[in-house]
Amino acid sequence: MTTNAQAPAQPLKKPAARAATKSPVSPAVALFAGWLIPGAGHLLLKKPIRAALLFVSVAAMFGIGMALEGKIYTPATGDLLDVLGFAADLGSGALYIVTRMLDLGHSSVQIAIADYGTKFIAVAGLLNIVAAVDAHSLASGRKPL
Amino acid sequence: MTLTHFSAVLLFALFTSIVFGITMRSNPRMMVRFGAFCFVLFVGGTIAASWVMWAIKH
């Protein structure tokens, strides 16, 4: 099995061809919705199964990270690595915002397994960014619906 | 909540593979195939790396 099963040089779609496959949903709206609520961008594009799978995956990773007492990064610590962690965590959208608003989560790693939790939370955010960008590509016609 | 190293690997690989499968491929059949491929690589790579570390130690 190869990783580039779709690689065989597909020529870039011309603007006219893109317009034919373009969704009525604005790409920016799909991107923002997908970031704010995992899977929402795909749901707007009428892809409910993909949306549900994305939501469950991102929310479960975030939830497991929280259950493992992972660290929630904040932006104002002055440490560059913490800023990167914050950017990754922020990718979870509403999950991160609600967590901060309710003051949930831990500000430091206190038990050994919490380091796994920190990574789960950060990766949940990064995966949600990938999913939101995918929704943007679907809406703009760059990726076939 | 506590997880063993292996169960953490399985959960991480499962959820990450689902997202990779959906976002990196266009048609549903290829999504499943690519997701399964990613899962096997994640888990297989971790087991292989574990044996390498064991071999280095011994």
Backbone of each chain as ProteinMPNN parsed JSONL, in Angstrom:
{"seq_chain_A": "MTTNAQAPAQPLKKPAARAATKSPVSPAVALFAGWLIPGAGHLLLKKPIRAALLFVSVAAMFGIGMALEGKIYTPATGDLLDVLGFAADLGSGALYIVTRMLDLGHSSVQIAIADYGTKFIAVAGLLNIVAAVDAHSLASGRKPL", "coords_chain_A": {"N_chain_A": [[0.845, -1.187, 0.0], [0.541, 2.167, -0.802], [1.418, 5.506, 0.216], [0.668, 7.548, -1.33], [-1.714, 7.323, -2.871], [-3.386, 8.883, -4.339], [-1.786, 10.44, -5.701], [-1.084, 10.385, -8.499], [-0.384, 12.556, -10.852], [-2.644, 14.875, -10.812], [-3.939, 17.323, -12.785], [-3.985, 20.79, -11.913], [-7.082, 22.215, -11.063], [-8.891, 24.253, -13.316], [-10.091, 27.64, -12.97], [-12.788, 27.718, -13.859], [-13.582, 25.057, -13.716], [-13.299, 24.661, -11.003], [-15.249, 26.349, -10.03], [-17.511, 24.971, -10.748], [-17.576, 22.858, -8.928], [-17.799, 24.143, -6.596], [-18.883, 24.935, -3.309], [-21.975, 26.289, -1.92], [-21.475, 27.382, 0.533], [-19.458, 29.764, 2.107], [-15.895, 29.673, 1.9], [-14.449, 30.837, 4.013], [-16.284, 30.892, 6.075], [-16.729, 28.155, 6.437], [-14.182, 27.42, 7.282], [-13.899, 28.902, 9.693], [-16.098, 27.95, 11.181], [-15.428, 25.27, 11.338], [-13.121, 25.432, 12.855], [-14.071, 26.53, 15.252], [-16.065, 24.744, 16.233], [-15.368, 21.437, 16.307], [-15.632, 19.67, 13.302], [-17.829, 21.079, 12.404], [-17.528, 22.592, 10.098], [-17.526, 20.678, 8.062], [-20.073, 19.716, 8.457], [-21.65, 21.892, 7.674], [-21.147, 21.71, 5.012], [-22.647, 19.627, 4.286], [-21.731, 17.044, 4.972], [-22.276, 14.898, 6.98], [-21.415, 12.485, 8.229], [-18.631, 12.504, 8.105], [-18.292, 14.831, 9.57], [-19.248, 14.059, 12.099], [-17.408, 12.044, 12.767], [-15.047, 13.529, 12.857], [-15.649, 15.315, 14.913], [-15.996, 13.563, 17.1], [-13.437, 12.411, 17.22], [-11.657, 14.617, 17.704], [-12.816, 15.776, 20.013], [-12.731, 13.587, 21.755], [-9.971, 13.155, 22.0], [-9.221, 15.559, 23.187], [-10.736, 15.383, 25.536], [-9.675, 13.052, 26.727], [-7.107, 13.947, 27.181], [-7.621, 15.938, 29.082], [-8.663, 14.328, 31.117], [-6.423, 12.936, 31.788], [-5.106, 14.773, 33.2], [-3.71, 16.73, 31.81], [-1.618, 19.513, 30.797], [-2.882, 22.788, 30.339], [-2.112, 25.183, 28.088], [-1.202, 28.635, 28.396], [-1.114, 31.979, 26.996], [0.525, 33.971, 28.058], [3.032, 33.46, 29.36], [5.595, 34.027, 28.704], [7.418, 32.244, 27.776], [8.717, 30.84, 24.854], [8.172, 28.244, 23.935], [5.89, 27.693, 25.357], [4.15, 29.439, 24.125], [3.922, 28.267, 21.626], [2.708, 25.89, 22.399], [0.337, 26.97, 23.328], [-0.739, 27.931, 20.929], [-1.23, 25.521, 19.641], [-3.082, 24.333, 21.415], [-5.148, 26.195, 21.237], [-6.168, 25.63, 18.791], [-8.22, 23.864, 19.172], [-10.493, 25.292, 19.38], [-13.719, 26.036, 20.477], [-13.657, 24.155, 22.518], [-11.251, 24.636, 23.876], [-11.63, 27.307, 24.597], [-13.901, 27.217, 26.275], [-12.882, 25.573, 28.274], [-10.902, 27.233, 29.371], [-12.497, 29.36, 30.217], [-14.051, 28.172, 32.196], [-12.139, 27.6, 33.92], [-10.895, 25.1, 33.986], [-8.731, 22.192, 33.9], [-5.104, 21.867, 34.13], [-2.352, 23.906, 35.174], [0.207, 23.103, 35.174], [2.365, 20.238, 34.723], [1.778, 17.613, 36.833], [1.772, 14.929, 37.485], [3.257, 11.896, 36.219], [1.869, 10.721, 34.014], [0.447, 12.837, 33.11], [1.886, 14.193, 31.254], [1.445, 12.839, 28.907], [-1.222, 13.522, 28.647], [-1.028, 16.271, 28.174], [0.062, 16.245, 25.63], [-1.949, 14.97, 24.196], [-3.979, 16.909, 24.319], [-2.798, 19.054, 22.947], [-2.381, 17.888, 20.414], [-4.994, 17.333, 19.689], [-5.919, 19.912, 19.155], [-4.272, 20.595, 16.971], [-5.053, 18.683, 15.084], [-7.671, 19.507, 14.727], [-7.286, 21.912, 13.444], [-6.254, 20.995, 11.013], [-8.543, 19.661, 10.093], [-10.322, 21.811, 9.84], [-9.091, 23.306, 7.835], [-9.358, 21.478, 5.8], [-12.136, 21.557, 5.437], [-12.319, 24.141, 4.47], [-10.975, 23.791, 2.021], [-12.741, 22.047, 0.734], [-14.983, 23.7, 0.532], [-14.04, 25.725, -1.094], [-13.634, 24.442, -3.432], [-11.225, 23.363, -4.077], [-10.739, 20.836, -3.213], [-12.502, 17.966, -4.211], [-16.019, 17.762, -3.6]], "CA_chain_A": [[0.0, 0.0, 0.0], [1.351, 3.378, -0.865], [0.816, 6.644, 0.912], [0.228, 8.578, -2.271], [-2.605, 6.639, -3.791], [-4.045, 9.846, -5.204], [-0.761, 11.324, -6.225], [-0.898, 10.485, -9.941], [-0.49, 13.948, -11.242], [-3.898, 15.473, -11.23], [-3.69, 18.719, -13.122], [-4.735, 21.736, -11.091], [-8.343, 22.577, -11.707], [-9.002, 25.623, -13.792], [-11.115, 28.363, -12.2], [-14.146, 27.354, -14.282], [-13.868, 23.726, -13.17], [-13.457, 24.834, -9.563], [-16.539, 26.979, -9.76], [-18.562, 23.965, -10.911], [-17.642, 22.01, -7.742], [-17.748, 25.013, -5.425], [-20.046, 24.847, -2.426], [-22.592, 27.59, -1.631], [-20.95, 27.9, 1.803], [-18.206, 30.501, 1.946], [-14.741, 28.962, 2.484], [-14.066, 31.443, 5.297], [-17.271, 30.439, 7.074], [-16.432, 26.737, 6.703], [-12.935, 27.386, 8.057], [-14.143, 29.408, 11.047], [-17.004, 27.024, 11.873], [-14.662, 24.046, 11.595], [-12.197, 25.689, 13.963], [-14.803, 26.793, 16.488], [-16.66, 23.478, 16.68], [-14.797, 20.392, 15.453], [-16.559, 18.993, 12.389], [-18.936, 21.951, 11.977], [-17.288, 22.996, 8.707], [-17.997, 19.582, 7.203], [-21.526, 19.64, 8.599], [-22.197, 22.946, 6.808], [-20.985, 21.265, 3.629], [-23.5, 18.443, 4.153], [-20.947, 15.814, 5.129], [-22.531, 14.647, 8.41], [-20.644, 11.366, 8.796], [-17.271, 13.023, 8.317], [-18.371, 15.813, 10.662], [-19.378, 13.336, 13.367], [-16.135, 11.372, 13.052], [-14.062, 14.55, 13.236], [-16.006, 15.829, 16.239], [-15.698, 12.534, 18.11], [-11.981, 12.24, 17.326], [-11.022, 15.774, 18.351], [-13.349, 15.924, 21.367], [-12.238, 12.477, 22.581], [-8.557, 13.4, 22.322], [-9.18, 16.658, 24.161], [-11.277, 14.865, 26.792], [-8.694, 12.13, 27.33], [-6.024, 14.806, 27.683], [-8.077, 16.557, 30.333], [-8.794, 13.274, 32.128], [-5.067, 12.556, 32.205], [-4.582, 15.947, 33.912], [-2.736, 17.412, 30.96], [-1.443, 20.956, 30.992], [-3.512, 23.711, 29.397], [-1.166, 26.29, 27.901], [-1.712, 30.009, 28.337], [-0.198, 32.719, 26.116], [1.307, 35.049, 28.67], [4.066, 32.997, 30.293], [6.888, 34.56, 28.279], [8.235, 31.16, 27.229], [8.352, 30.629, 23.45], [7.568, 26.92, 23.785], [4.518, 27.785, 25.87], [3.349, 30.127, 23.104], [3.626, 27.242, 20.613], [1.704, 25.014, 23.013], [-0.927, 27.726, 23.348], [-1.265, 27.943, 19.558], [-1.765, 24.179, 19.376], [-4.296, 24.162, 22.231], [-6.193, 27.096, 20.721], [-6.745, 24.985, 17.61], [-9.431, 23.118, 19.544], [-11.631, 26.204, 19.279], [-14.606, 26.221, 21.63], [-13.251, 23.272, 23.625], [-10.216, 25.336, 24.634], [-12.199, 28.543, 25.153], [-14.76, 26.844, 27.416], [-11.997, 25.075, 29.336], [-10.272, 28.39, 30.033], [-13.545, 30.15, 30.888], [-14.48, 27.455, 33.406], [-10.921, 27.402, 34.709], [-10.617, 23.669, 34.111], [-7.391, 21.824, 33.452], [-3.983, 22.137, 35.025], [-1.389, 24.85, 34.613], [1.523, 22.453, 35.101], [2.33, 18.771, 34.762], [2.035, 17.238, 38.221], [2.021, 13.488, 37.561], [3.972, 11.459, 35.007], [0.954, 10.456, 32.902], [-0.101, 14.116, 32.647], [2.639, 14.609, 30.071], [0.669, 12.293, 27.779], [-2.43, 14.334, 28.54], [-0.651, 17.542, 27.535], [0.241, 15.987, 24.184], [-3.28, 14.681, 23.63], [-4.708, 18.184, 24.169], [-2.164, 19.831, 21.874], [-2.62, 17.229, 19.119], [-6.42, 17.543, 19.363], [-6.0, 21.236, 18.53], [-3.624, 20.566, 15.645], [-5.923, 17.905, 14.182], [-8.85, 20.321, 14.41], [-6.86, 22.886, 12.423], [-6.203, 20.241, 9.75], [-9.931, 19.413, 9.672], [-10.92, 23.088, 9.419], [-8.5, 23.641, 6.531], [-9.985, 20.557, 4.836], [-13.467, 22.112, 5.156], [-12.064, 25.296, 3.598], [-10.643, 23.279, 0.682], [-13.989, 21.527, 0.149], [-15.878, 24.827, 0.212], [-13.483, 26.529, -2.185], [-13.584, 23.62, -4.641], [-9.878, 22.83, -4.299], [-10.894, 19.392, -3.006], [-13.859, 17.634, -4.666], [-17.012, 17.499, -2.551]], "C_chain_A": [[0.884, 1.242, 0.0], [0.63, 4.517, -0.186], [0.26, 7.666, -0.067], [-0.674, 7.985, -3.336], [-3.277, 7.609, -4.757], [-3.049, 10.727, -5.919], [-0.727, 11.444, -7.735], [-1.379, 11.827, -10.469], [-1.847, 14.397, -11.746], [-3.609, 16.926, -11.578], [-4.531, 19.636, -12.246], [-5.995, 22.154, -11.831], [-8.311, 24.024, -12.163], [-10.113, 26.314, -13.006], [-12.534, 27.964, -12.574], [-14.549, 26.001, -13.702], [-14.076, 23.803, -11.67], [-14.819, 25.393, -9.23], [-17.669, 25.973, -9.849], [-18.711, 23.107, -9.665], [-17.698, 22.83, -6.456], [-19.044, 24.916, -4.619], [-20.672, 26.227, -2.237], [-22.088, 28.211, -0.329], [-19.617, 28.589, 1.548], [-17.049, 29.719, 2.582], [-14.34, 29.514, 3.852], [-15.019, 30.993, 6.411], [-17.003, 28.983, 7.451], [-15.187, 26.603, 7.574], [-13.19, 27.797, 9.508], [-15.032, 28.45, 11.845], [-16.262, 25.743, 12.252], [-13.68, 24.218, 12.735], [-12.962, 25.793, 15.277], [-15.405, 25.518, 17.072], [-16.134, 22.379, 15.767], [-15.862, 19.705, 14.594], [-17.657, 19.891, 11.841], [-18.765, 22.407, 10.522], [-17.791, 21.942, 7.738], [-19.519, 19.438, 7.281], [-22.213, 20.691, 7.72], [-22.143, 22.524, 5.338], [-21.754, 19.974, 3.352], [-22.681, 17.15, 4.074], [-21.085, 15.371, 6.584], [-21.702, 13.515, 9.015], [-19.212, 11.805, 9.073], [-17.261, 13.992, 9.5], [-18.421, 15.106, 12.011], [-18.069, 12.659, 13.747], [-15.073, 12.369, 13.51], [-14.366, 15.075, 14.636], [-15.624, 14.827, 17.321], [-14.186, 12.404, 18.309], [-11.34, 13.385, 18.102], [-11.501, 15.908, 19.799], [-12.83, 14.809, 22.284], [-10.776, 12.699, 22.95], [-8.435, 14.507, 23.36], [-9.637, 16.154, 25.532], [-10.312, 13.918, 27.493], [-7.533, 12.931, 27.914], [-6.392, 15.461, 29.004], [-8.154, 15.52, 31.456], [-7.424, 12.818, 32.638], [-4.353, 13.711, 32.927], [-3.482, 16.654, 33.124], [-2.709, 18.907, 31.208], [-2.186, 21.733, 29.916], [-2.598, 24.927, 29.288], [-1.88, 27.631, 27.885], [-0.678, 30.854, 27.594], [0.806, 33.608, 26.845], [2.386, 34.582, 29.645], [5.443, 33.53, 29.926], [7.815, 33.505, 27.715], [7.763, 30.85, 25.809], [7.666, 29.274, 23.241], [6.128, 26.902, 24.307], [3.607, 28.474, 24.863], [2.97, 29.138, 21.996], [2.566, 26.27, 21.13], [0.343, 25.68, 23.047], [-1.564, 27.723, 21.96], [-1.89, 26.592, 19.219], [-3.072, 23.97, 20.138], [-5.459, 24.982, 21.675], [-6.86, 26.519, 19.475], [-8.015, 24.216, 17.918], [-10.671, 23.993, 19.554], [-12.426, 26.31, 20.567], [-14.2, 25.335, 22.81], [-12.224, 23.973, 24.512], [-10.8, 26.568, 25.334], [-13.054, 28.237, 26.39], [-13.911, 26.353, 28.587], [-11.358, 26.222, 30.104], [-11.312, 29.199, 30.813], [-13.973, 29.498, 32.2], [-13.298, 27.151, 34.327], [-10.655, 25.916, 34.992], [-9.163, 23.41, 33.685], [-6.318, 22.255, 34.436], [-2.997, 23.081, 34.356], [0.018, 24.276, 34.57], [1.336, 20.939, 35.176], [2.708, 18.32, 36.164], [2.251, 15.741, 38.416], [2.584, 13.041, 36.221], [3.043, 11.308, 33.809], [0.373, 11.764, 32.329], [0.647, 14.63, 31.423], [1.972, 14.061, 28.812], [-0.572, 13.151, 27.544], [-2.16, 15.653, 27.838], [-0.53, 17.363, 26.029], [-1.109, 15.692, 23.519], [-4.037, 15.992, 23.37], [-4.126, 18.985, 23.008], [-2.456, 19.216, 20.501], [-4.092, 17.345, 18.713], [-6.591, 18.879, 18.654], [-5.413, 21.237, 17.13], [-4.479, 19.788, 14.643], [-7.152, 18.713, 13.792], [-8.499, 21.387, 13.375], [-6.801, 22.204, 11.053], [-7.616, 20.028, 9.209], [-10.586, 20.695, 9.165], [-10.37, 23.507, 8.047], [-9.079, 22.734, 5.443], [-11.385, 21.065, 4.459], [-13.339, 23.316, 4.227], [-11.786, 24.835, 2.171], [-11.875, 22.721, -0.026], [-14.891, 22.672, -0.306], [-15.361, 25.627, -0.977], [-13.402, 25.749, -3.495], [-12.207, 23.067, -4.942], [-9.864, 21.312, -4.114], [-12.315, 19.034, -3.421], [-14.785, 17.293, -3.507], [-17.428, 16.028, -2.541]], "O_chain_A": [[1.864, 1.32, 0.74], [-0.591, 4.507, -0.03], [-0.521, 8.54, 0.309], [-0.432, 8.125, -4.535], [-3.688, 7.223, -5.851], [-3.42, 11.646, -6.65], [-0.372, 12.509, -8.239], [-2.565, 12.153, -10.516], [-2.156, 14.314, -12.935], [-3.088, 17.673, -10.749], [-5.656, 19.296, -11.88], [-5.986, 22.409, -13.035], [-7.775, 24.9, -11.483], [-10.979, 25.648, -12.439], [-13.4, 27.878, -11.702], [-15.681, 25.808, -13.259], [-14.925, 23.102, -11.12], [-15.465, 24.968, -8.272], [-18.665, 26.081, -9.133], [-19.816, 22.664, -9.35], [-17.65, 22.277, -5.357], [-20.141, 24.828, -5.172], [-19.982, 27.236, -2.376], [-22.247, 29.411, -0.105], [-18.755, 28.054, 0.852], [-17.199, 29.167, 3.672], [-13.943, 28.76, 4.741], [-14.6, 30.747, 7.541], [-17.043, 28.618, 8.626], [-15.142, 25.779, 8.488], [-12.75, 27.121, 10.438], [-14.772, 28.168, 13.014], [-16.444, 25.204, 13.344], [-13.427, 23.283, 13.495], [-12.558, 25.221, 16.289], [-15.268, 25.249, 18.265], [-16.424, 22.384, 14.571], [-16.869, 19.22, 15.11], [-18.351, 19.503, 10.902], [-19.75, 22.584, 9.804], [-18.405, 22.262, 6.72], [-20.17, 19.083, 6.298], [-23.236, 20.41, 7.097], [-22.98, 22.927, 4.531], [-21.548, 19.315, 2.333], [-22.917, 16.291, 3.223], [-20.123, 15.455, 7.347], [-21.328, 13.579, 10.186], [-18.653, 11.518, 10.132], [-16.346, 13.976, 10.323], [-17.729, 15.495, 12.952], [-17.663, 12.693, 14.908], [-14.301, 12.095, 14.429], [-13.46, 15.26, 15.448], [-15.011, 15.184, 18.327], [-13.714, 12.299, 19.441], [-10.576, 13.158, 19.04], [-10.697, 16.127, 20.705], [-12.524, 15.056, 23.45], [-10.382, 12.456, 24.091], [-7.642, 14.407, 24.297], [-9.018, 16.452, 26.553], [-10.152, 13.977, 28.712], [-7.041, 12.63, 29.002], [-5.58, 15.531, 29.926], [-7.766, 15.789, 32.592], [-7.292, 12.37, 33.778], [-3.161, 13.633, 33.223], [-2.479, 17.106, 33.675], [-3.649, 19.485, 31.752], [-2.132, 21.389, 28.735], [-2.344, 25.614, 30.277], [-3.014, 27.744, 27.42], [0.5, 30.5, 27.558], [1.841, 33.957, 26.278], [2.629, 35.244, 30.655], [6.361, 33.491, 30.745], [8.894, 33.834, 27.222], [6.575, 30.625, 25.575], [6.709, 29.164, 22.476], [5.268, 26.198, 23.779], [2.428, 28.136, 24.756], [1.849, 29.161, 21.489], [1.652, 25.879, 20.403], [-0.681, 25.035, 22.823], [-2.773, 27.537, 21.824], [-2.945, 26.526, 18.589], [-4.054, 23.488, 19.574], [-6.601, 24.524, 21.647], [-7.989, 26.882, 19.147], [-8.807, 23.944, 17.016], [-11.783, 23.491, 19.719], [-11.879, 26.635, 21.621], [-14.379, 25.718, 23.966], [-12.309, 23.918, 25.739], [-10.506, 26.837, 26.499], [-12.944, 28.909, 27.416], [-14.185, 26.675, 29.743], [-11.28, 26.193, 31.332], [-11.047, 29.664, 31.921], [-14.225, 30.184, 33.191], [-13.453, 26.524, 35.376], [-10.247, 25.539, 36.091], [-8.476, 24.299, 33.181], [-6.593, 22.917, 35.437], [-2.826, 23.064, 33.137], [0.923, 24.886, 34.0], [0.305, 20.437, 35.624], [3.809, 18.599, 36.638], [2.851, 15.328, 39.408], [2.412, 13.72, 35.209], [3.389, 11.723, 32.704], [-0.127, 11.787, 31.205], [0.105, 15.413, 30.644], [1.936, 14.729, 27.778], [-0.926, 13.464, 26.407], [-2.953, 16.102, 27.011], [-0.96, 18.215, 25.252], [-1.36, 16.131, 22.397], [-4.66, 16.156, 22.321], [-4.864, 19.529, 22.188], [-2.744, 19.933, 19.543], [-4.401, 17.443, 17.526], [-7.32, 18.972, 17.667], [-5.991, 21.815, 16.209], [-4.61, 20.193, 13.488], [-7.625, 18.62, 12.659], [-9.323, 21.726, 12.525], [-7.246, 22.769, 10.054], [-7.859, 20.193, 8.013], [-11.318, 20.671, 8.176], [-11.115, 24.007, 7.204], [-9.27, 23.164, 4.305], [-11.77, 21.008, 3.291], [-14.144, 23.494, 3.313], [-12.301, 25.419, 1.217], [-12.038, 22.897, -1.233], [-15.484, 22.623, -1.384], [-16.144, 26.145, -1.773], [-13.133, 26.327, -4.547], [-12.021, 22.378, -5.945], [-9.094, 20.597, -4.756], [-13.255, 19.725, -3.027], [-14.387, 16.621, -2.556], [-18.256, 15.626, -1.724]]}, "seq_chain_B": "MTLTHFSAVLLFALFTSIVFGITMRSNPRMMVRFGAFCFVLFVGGTIAASWVMWAIKH", "coords_chain_B": {"N_chain_B": [[-7.942, 9.135, 35.836], [-6.203, 6.497, 34.311], [-3.824, 5.316, 31.975], [-2.255, 2.7, 30.166], [0.951, 2.644, 28.559], [0.648, 1.411, 26.082], [-2.115, 1.39, 25.599], [-2.529, 4.103, 25.436], [-1.107, 4.674, 23.128], [-2.655, 3.254, 21.271], [-5.134, 4.634, 21.388], [-4.352, 7.23, 20.648], [-3.351, 6.713, 18.069], [-5.659, 5.753, 16.817], [-7.564, 7.937, 16.823], [-6.105, 9.954, 15.556], [-5.58, 8.772, 13.092], [-8.143, 8.573, 12.016], [-8.781, 11.285, 11.536], [-6.699, 11.975, 9.764], [-7.284, 10.207, 7.649], [-9.792, 11.165, 6.737], [-9.176, 13.782, 5.987], [-7.059, 13.696, 4.187], [-7.672, 12.306, 1.917], [-9.947, 11.884, -0.885], [-12.102, 10.223, -1.736], [-14.449, 8.044, -0.092], [-13.712, 5.297, 0.178], [-10.949, 5.303, -0.189], [-10.333, 6.891, 1.946], [-10.813, 5.239, 4.153], [-8.938, 3.239, 3.679], [-6.518, 4.722, 3.762], [-6.659, 5.703, 6.356], [-6.536, 3.311, 7.819], [-4.017, 2.487, 7.054], [-2.408, 4.531, 8.173], [-2.944, 4.049, 10.875], [-1.831, 1.501, 11.268], [0.831, 2.129, 10.704], [1.409, 3.983, 12.771], [1.052, 2.405, 15.134], [2.599, 0.134, 14.563], [5.077, 1.354, 14.107], [5.629, 2.374, 16.629], [5.838, 0.015, 18.138], [8.027, -1.149, 16.864], [10.004, 0.787, 17.386], [10.096, 0.501, 20.121], [11.183, -2.075, 20.425], [13.684, -1.604, 19.312], [14.758, 0.162, 21.194], [14.804, -1.571, 23.343], [16.688, -3.42, 22.39], [18.964, -1.81, 22.231], [19.41, -1.299, 24.904], [19.999, -3.845, 25.864]], "CA_chain_B": [[-7.852, 8.203, 34.707], [-4.85, 6.039, 34.006], [-3.691, 4.551, 30.737], [-0.938, 2.118, 29.955], [1.606, 3.224, 27.382], [0.124, 0.815, 24.849], [-3.484, 1.865, 25.336], [-2.402, 5.504, 25.0], [-0.694, 4.607, 21.716], [-3.803, 2.817, 20.467], [-6.121, 5.722, 21.305], [-3.753, 8.305, 19.855], [-3.296, 6.266, 16.671], [-7.022, 5.635, 16.289], [-8.196, 9.233, 16.538], [-5.293, 10.676, 14.574], [-5.762, 8.115, 11.791], [-9.472, 8.955, 11.503], [-8.699, 12.644, 10.987], [-5.828, 11.924, 8.578], [-8.002, 9.525, 6.565], [-10.839, 12.045, 6.194], [-8.677, 15.037, 5.414], [-6.006, 13.539, 3.18], [-8.177, 11.596, 0.742], [-11.218, 12.45, -1.366], [-13.243, 9.307, -1.776], [-14.602, 7.32, 1.177], [-12.972, 4.034, 0.219], [-9.543, 5.623, 0.015], [-10.211, 7.428, 3.313], [-10.708, 4.093, 5.07], [-7.645, 2.585, 3.431], [-5.423, 5.555, 4.257], [-6.77, 5.725, 7.809], [-6.017, 2.03, 8.324], [-2.562, 2.516, 6.809], [-1.817, 5.406, 9.201], [-3.057, 3.377, 12.169], [-0.811, 0.431, 11.302], [2.154, 2.761, 10.799], [1.576, 4.53, 14.128], [1.212, 1.338, 16.138], [3.77, -0.674, 14.17], [6.284, 2.167, 14.322], [5.879, 2.446, 18.072], [6.335, -1.297, 18.594], [9.386, -1.31, 16.313], [10.901, 1.661, 18.146], [10.238, -0.088, 21.463], [12.146, -3.181, 20.334], [15.011, -1.011, 19.073], [15.242, 0.655, 22.487], [15.132, -2.765, 24.155], [17.932, -3.983, 21.864], [20.059, -0.923, 22.604], [19.679, -1.484, 26.33], [20.594, -5.151, 26.109]], "C_chain_B": [[-6.391, 7.789, 34.505], [-4.879, 5.206, 32.729], [-2.328, 3.891, 30.732], [-0.335, 2.814, 28.73], [0.949, 2.712, 26.105], [-1.297, 1.296, 24.568], [-3.471, 3.332, 24.906], [-2.01, 5.554, 23.518], [-1.882, 4.244, 20.833], [-4.83, 3.934, 20.299], [-5.603, 6.859, 20.435], [-3.779, 7.937, 18.375], [-4.687, 6.219, 16.052], [-7.59, 6.999, 15.887], [-7.415, 10.022, 15.485], [-5.497, 10.089, 13.178], [-7.115, 8.47, 11.171], [-9.394, 10.334, 10.839], [-7.823, 12.658, 9.724], [-6.576, 11.302, 7.394], [-9.019, 10.449, 5.907], [-10.251, 13.234, 5.452], [-7.691, 14.852, 4.264], [-6.47, 12.821, 1.912], [-9.561, 12.118, 0.369], [-12.365, 11.457, -1.349], [-13.258, 8.384, -0.565], [-13.789, 6.03, 1.272], [-11.484, 4.284, 0.486], [-9.307, 6.213, 1.408], [-10.006, 6.289, 4.31], [-9.353, 3.418, 4.906], [-6.486, 3.397, 3.997], [-5.447, 5.641, 5.78], [-6.202, 4.451, 8.424], [-4.494, 1.969, 8.172], [-1.859, 3.361, 7.877], [-1.822, 4.709, 10.564], [-1.975, 2.303, 12.311], [0.585, 1.031, 11.421], [2.414, 3.317, 12.194], [1.904, 3.426, 15.126], [2.452, 0.5, 15.824], [5.067, 0.078, 14.419], [6.64, 2.252, 15.791], [6.434, 1.129, 18.597], [7.773, -1.517, 18.103], [10.382, -0.462, 17.105], [11.138, 1.109, 19.552], [11.259, -1.217, 21.449], [13.561, -2.657, 20.086], [15.598, -0.513, 20.389], [15.626, -0.506, 23.411], [16.482, -3.335, 23.721], [19.14, -3.121, 22.252], [20.438, -1.136, 24.081], [20.382, -2.802, 26.629], [21.763, -5.4, 25.182]], "O_chain_B": [[-5.48, 8.616, 34.526], [-5.842, 4.49, 32.454], [-1.357, 4.454, 31.236], [-1.035, 3.485, 27.972], [0.72, 3.473, 25.165], [-1.641, 1.577, 23.42], [-4.305, 3.754, 24.105], [-2.521, 6.376, 22.758], [-2.093, 4.847, 19.78], [-5.337, 4.156, 19.199], [-6.326, 7.386, 19.589], [-4.176, 8.741, 17.532], [-4.87, 6.601, 14.896], [-8.038, 7.188, 14.756], [-8.006, 10.678, 14.627], [-5.577, 10.828, 12.196], [-7.224, 8.646, 9.958], [-9.878, 10.525, 9.723], [-8.18, 13.289, 8.73], [-6.509, 11.81, 6.275], [-9.107, 10.517, 4.681], [-10.767, 13.645, 4.412], [-7.509, 15.76, 3.453], [-5.722, 12.743, 0.938], [-10.258, 12.714, 1.191], [-13.485, 11.812, -0.984], [-12.204, 7.987, -0.069], [-13.243, 5.712, 2.328], [-10.849, 3.581, 1.271], [-8.228, 6.061, 1.982], [-9.148, 6.359, 5.19], [-8.703, 3.068, 5.891], [-5.583, 2.848, 4.63], [-4.398, 5.651, 6.425], [-5.48, 4.498, 9.421], [-3.785, 1.467, 9.044], [-0.833, 2.95, 8.419], [-0.843, 4.768, 11.309], [-1.3, 2.211, 13.336], [1.427, 0.509, 12.151], [3.504, 3.147, 12.741], [2.891, 3.497, 15.859], [3.252, 0.199, 16.71], [6.045, -0.502, 14.89], [7.814, 2.207, 16.157], [7.373, 1.112, 19.393], [8.622, -2.012, 18.845], [11.467, -0.929, 17.452], [12.232, 1.23, 20.103], [12.099, -1.313, 22.344], [14.528, -3.217, 20.602], [16.776, -0.729, 20.675], [16.611, -0.447, 24.147], [17.315, -3.689, 24.555], [20.209, -3.647, 22.564], [21.614, -1.15, 24.446], [21.237, -2.883, 27.512], [22.389, -6.458, 25.248]]}, "name": "protein", "num_of_chains": 2, "seq": "MTTNAQAPAQPLKKPAARAATKSPVSPAVALFAGWLIPGAGHLLLKKPIRAALLFVSVAAMFGIGMALEGKIYTPATGDLLDVLGFAADLGSGALYIVTRMLDLGHSSVQIAIADYGTKFIAVAGLLNIVAAVDAHSLASGRKPLMTLTHFSAVLLFALFTSIVFGITMRSNPRMMVRFGAFCFVLFVGGTIAASWVMWAIKH"}
